[in-house]
């Protein structure tokens, strides 16, 4: 492995113009980073600090510039930085997976000799409670002919990043994890040219809570930031959790529960007590508070803070007050199973679960939800993947369930992921631009598209499909449009590579006519595997996989999903979301 030196300080004036962004950004490090030149085509800068360690008195404060010791001399960028404390529920008798609060670092993946290339900034998902920034971006870059640079960031998680109450806000900052992300975007604006990136062409992207983070940056400051921090966004499986004001009863109860578990319920100055606690005490308290939540929910989420986030996302998206110029939005065919308990067998079970899932709903609202989400199958009906257009839809059946269980699976999938994705696309209609897709390769559960995006591909993902999928992202990053050539969209295995494909002239999303691409495959050899929730499902592996890309009506999809998303939008203020 050859080591190359990237001189950062010498390039400062080339990177930051006199019109530097007014957003608070870290000072320019007068330093030289050592990065790894993995080959003649790729270099990686790992573990680059973008902010000071948020420890001690800096816990629950906005991110700060690095200490002077990190602003001078030579800094190694050959090893990944520590991952942030994780909010995994603690398992009795087993130690928690310990993180390090000094985790505000990022990694840069750049083609060798990169010059003035567009930039992708990746924000990982994980419910704002787990995850890290060590994703290998080599396959995505290589499959796009090395046309852009990628930055992968880390941010505070769980109680460390999203603890909220009036006390927290008066003594520091709520939404600290989102502020970390914005601070990292400021670093990109100031320093990315030193790695061959163009600060004027930045796309931010994420999946699940990472896509939710992207949405929040679209909504930041009531959508008045324009293109200050980025131009374009990619949101895959946009996660919209409960969205309360910072001092509401819901987040305040979790703040108090966390403080009690950390041994800080008695002192008058709870924040001072928490800032003085050992990190592992706080990590255990964060994990154990999370373990008390209902199935599929996390303890600590972003909140309305009156500064960065001012309005309910559902309402602000309806009003189209968003930052950035363009967006590429995707959802998966089966978003809900990961977040649905397997104990729902009867309608009574479903009603009980709905009351837990949506605690602010009145009984009459629960009845409205049931009416809007009927099912035509029983508990023992055959399970299979729907095609979005047939008589039986996602309301009735999936590879995971039928009957009342499938009603629950589809309800949580649409209310939490799919419909917020539809709303986000609609927020970017004319004069802005939005493109939308559904990832449907069986089995298309929540998060299944990540391997298709970055690799290594799973057996059910053909090479021709992953190339087409990655090119859609790459063309959007580089050319502001995700359309790809007919040859790539069809793939050689189709036997008709030059045939007209909808992906070559991908229409923008319009509220009056919301069209999306359904991304799937046909053919292949069937195989069975068991999911994490102990369901046997069928996938299709090589040989014989052929790309199947089609343009579909997103409103009519799955028995009228557009209507149901309007239904959820009307209910969103009472969720709140």
Secondary structure, 3 states (H helix, E strand, C coil): CEEEEEECHHHHHHHCCCCCCCCCCCCCCEEEEEEEEEECCEEEEEEEECCCCCCHHHCCCCCCCCCHHHCEEEEEECCCCCCCCCCCCCCCCCCCCCCCCCCCEEEEEEECCCCCEEEEEEECCCCCCCCCCCCCCHHHHHCCCCCEEEEEECCCCHHHHHCCCHHHHHHCCCCHHHHHHHHHHHHHHHHHHHHCEEEEEEEEEEECHHHHHHHHHHHHHHHCCCCCCCCEEEEECCCCCCCCECCCHHHHHHHHHHHHHCCCCCCCCHHHHHHCCCHHHHHHHHHHHHHCCCCCCCCCCCCECCCCCCCCHHHHHHCCCCCCCEEEEEEECECCHHHCCCCCCCHHHHHHHHHHHCCCCCHHHHHHHHHHCCCCCCCCCCCCCCCCCCCCCCCCECCCCEHHHHHHHHHHHHHHHHHHHHHHHHHCCCCCEEEEEEECCCCCECCCHHHHHHCCCCCCCCHHHHHHHHHHHHHHHHHCCCCCCHHHHHCHHHCCCCCCCHHHHCCCCCCCCCEEEEEEEECCEEEEEECCCCCEEEEEECCCCEEEEEEEECCCHHHHHHHHHHHHHHHHHHHCC
